[in-house]
Amino acid sequence: MEDYLVRATAAEGQIRAFAVTTRGMVEEARRAHNTSPVATAALGRLLGGAVMMGCMMKNDTDVLTINVRGDGEMGGMTVTADSRGTAKGYVLNPDVMLPASAKGKLDVGGAVGRGYLNVIKDIGLKEPYVGRVNLVSGEIAEDLTYYYAVSEQTPSSVALGVLMNKDNTVAQAGGFVLQLMPGASDEMISALEKRLEKIEPVTEMLASGKTPETILSYLLGDMKLEMNDKVPVKFYCNCDKARVEKVLISIGGEEIQSMIDDGNPVELKCQFCGKAYTFSVEELEQILALAE
């Protein structure tokens, strides 16, 4: 199944809904960063949440960044997404290994630990919107649900999951977001809450053959569900050598001169995708001139 997202409404506009399948996106991130299973699961969940949140933005130039920082062994994660269905991200410690949780699952909450979740939305205003909440569990979906309730005052239900194969590749990944719009009736809210209490994990639904459309139909099919559109999603990094050169300039002339004095080419890797860029001594001398 190709990675894609669907947007929908239900209950005559009282519910806004998103569902996504992201196996390819998460597998691409795993290969780029050589993440351990628990780091893959954590990053994959955040990528799924971010790509849905990104598609809630209106303009092609809008950018969303989510930072998760905790005191667990993984340290934290950063993911960025846009309104066109692309996202990229990395974990601070991709090699983290932990025993399974009490439920026999990958212990994402333990790897993340206690800390905070920061959401930055650059939507073309003079200053970006910034929202910050403490982590509720470190399991990502619960933390994003809490973020929406506290920072955006939008009652939401966020479900995210990543299922790994025995060879540590990604078997399934995806999620959904349901949001209540202003004026939602108490009866509809109660019915939706009861349904969500019985819902199976999103990776189980995907593994059983459900698609984003059938997941939303399962959740909202009798609530006048209307599918609005379908958006391809992918892991994509817009880095290039010119962008990395700007990073080099920013570190200052003294550090660049030290690299030149070593007499060897310098290799720098993009933090988001792991792609390597090599700068010769001659190129470093040109960059030093710009830095000065």
PyMOL commands that set and color helices and strands:
alter all, ss='L'
color gray80, all
select helices_A, chain A and resi 23-33+37-54+108-112+141-151+186-197+202-207+212-220+241-250+253-262+281-291
alter helices_A, ss='H'
color red, helices_A
select strands_A, chain A and resi 4-10+15-21+63-70+76-82+86-91+115-122+129-134+156-164+170-180+226-232+234-235+266-269+276-279
alter strands_A, ss='S'
color yellow, strands_A
deselect
rebuild
show_as cartoon
